[in-house]
Each structure stands twice: as C-alpha cells, then as structure tokens.
C-alpha cells in the first residue's frame, strides 16, 4: 500500500471481457491493479487476496507465477518457467 511511480510497478489488468493478464506496458484497456517488483509484496498480496479484491475477480495461479517470474527477472534472479 505504498505510493510509487507507475513505471516501478507491475500492472495486472482485467479486460472488459473479464480476462486477467499481466500488462507490462500499462496500456491495456480495463481495470488495473498494481504491485511492486518485490516477492515479499507479491506474497502479501496473494495471501490477503488484494489483487482479487481490486479487480473483483479470482486470480489464477498462472498469473501469480507470471508476476513472480517478472520480479525474479527484474532482480536478476533465476527465472523458472
């Protein structure tokens, strides 16, 4: 729940059709939720279902895995998958 510039955040978007995806460019149409490039933030958001509440829809494990891989890649860690 910190304030950061959008460029420092990962956007997860729910399209008007109801599809959820990771939007790295920040230009996709739909309702967006943002998460920082930090695995700890991701775990907290996942545990509290913060992204699901923001987008008002369930988030698949695949989306969480994509976000995790993006964070690991950004931090220079090993990316699985």
C-alpha positions in Angstrom: 0.0 0.0 0.0 2.9 2.4 -0.8 2.8 5.1 -3.3 5.3 4.6 -6.2 5.6 5.8 -9.8 3.7 3.5 -12.2 6.9 2.7 -14.0 8.1 1.0 -10.8 5.1 -1.3 -10.6 3.6 -4.3 -12.4 0.1 -3.9 -13.7 -2.4 -6.7 -13.6 -5.4 -5.9 -15.7 -8.9 -7.3 -16.0 -10.2 -6.6 -19.6 -13.8 -5.6 -20.3 -14.3 -9.2 -21.4 -13.2 -10.4 -17.9 -9.8 -11.8 -18.8 -7.0 -11.2 -16.4 -3.5 -10.7 -17.6 -0.2 -9.0 -16.8 0.2 -5.7 -18.6 3.9 -4.7 -18.7 3.3 -1.7 -20.9 0.5 -0.3 -18.9 -1.7 0.4 -21.9 -4.2 -2.4 -22.0 -7.9 -1.5 -21.6 -9.6 -2.5 -18.4 -9.4 -2.2 -14.6 -5.9 -2.4 -13.3 -4.2 -3.3 -10.1 -0.5 -2.6 -9.3 2.1 -4.5 -7.4 5.8 -3.6 -6.8 8.8 -5.6 -8.0 9.2 -7.4 -4.7 8.5 -11.0 -3.9 7.5 -10.1 -0.3 4.8 -7.7 -1.7 3.6 -10.4 -4.0 3.3 -12.9 -1.2 1.4 -10.4 1.0 -0.9 -9.5 -1.9 -1.5 -13.2 -2.7 -2.2 -14.1 1.0 -4.6 -11.2 1.5 -6.2 -11.6 -2.0 -5.5 -7.9 -2.5 -5.3 -8.1 -6.3 -8.5 -10.3 -6.5 -10.4 -7.7 -4.4 -9.1 -4.8 -6.5 -10.1 -6.5 -9.8 -13.2 -8.1 -8.3 -12.4 -11.5 -9.9 -10.4 -14.6 -9.0 -6.7 -14.6 -10.0 -5.2 -17.8 -11.3 -2.0 -19.4 -10.1 -0.6 -18.9 -13.6 -0.9 -15.1 -13.2 0.8 -15.2 -9.9 3.6 -17.3 -11.4 4.0 -14.8 -14.3 4.3 -11.9 -11.8 6.8 -13.9 -9.7 9.0 -14.6 -12.8 8.9 -11.0 -13.8 10.0 -9.9 -10.4 12.8 -12.5 -10.4 13.9 -11.5 -13.8 13.9 -7.8 -12.8 16.0 -8.5 -9.7 18.5 -10.7 -11.6 17.4 -13.9 -10.0 16.8 -17.2 -11.8 13.5 -17.4 -13.7 11.7 -20.7 -13.7 9.2 -21.4 -16.5 
